């Protein structure tokens, strides 16, 4: 059985965003949020659960399993916690491409009751710092166009620029350059 499932084929539009690493604004994050580096040995189940809980409201939702996480690159991936309880995740990697060294945010989410409290900013601050340390020149991500809140935050507050829109019939797996190990 596959580790990815979808709610069936759908027509989806993704907005590809990009940010030059030198143009990252100052990010303030709440102090009560602990953001820690993802450890593939101990955190695969936690990250899969967080992904499934934070992404299940979107039309392109596909169930993630710990097994899948063991087969993908997870450089610069993080988990956010409050009082030891996992509440958010960023699944990210770094790749050398024709465009240069890119940091790619493949999956990113915060549990619904913790949204709009700065947890996403805390995660992003750590992800972007990691990308910078890894020599990334640009950060990229793809956001479902109906996810207006995320698009607004990334574009209006963090300075990401839209570089492309891609409409596709999808099986539930978003288009990406997310690296396999």
C-alpha positions, 0 to 999 in steps of 0.5 A: 500500500502506498504511503500517499493517499488523496481525495481523488484527482483534482485540478489545483493551482500552485503559486511558486514563491521565491525569496533571496536569502539576503532579503530576509526581514527581521523575524520576531517569534514568541519566546514560549515556542521551542523550535528544535531540529527534526531528527529523522531517527526519533521524530518521523512519527511526530512529523508525519502526525503534525503534517497530517493534522495541519494539512488535512483541510486543503484539497491537495492533502495526502497522508504522510507516513513515517516511512515516506519521511525516511526516504526524503531529504530533510535538511533544515526541517524543524518541529515547534513545541510549546511545553513539550507538545509538538504543534508545528512543523517545517519539512525542508531541504537544500538542493543545488540547481541550475538556479544556484543553491536553493532552500526548499520549504516542502511542507509547513504547518501549525495546528489550527488552535495555535495559528496566528500566534507567531508559531509559524514565524518561529519555525520560519526563523529557524528554517531560514537561519539553517538555509543561510548556514547551508549557503542557500542563495534563494528560498522557494516554496509552492503554496496552493492558491486557495491558501490565501493566509499563507500567501499573504504572510509570505508575500506581504510580511516576508517579502517572497515574490511570486514567480510562477503559477502552475495549474495541474490535474493532481493525484494529491502530491504537490509538484516540487523539487523535494529531494529523495535521499 
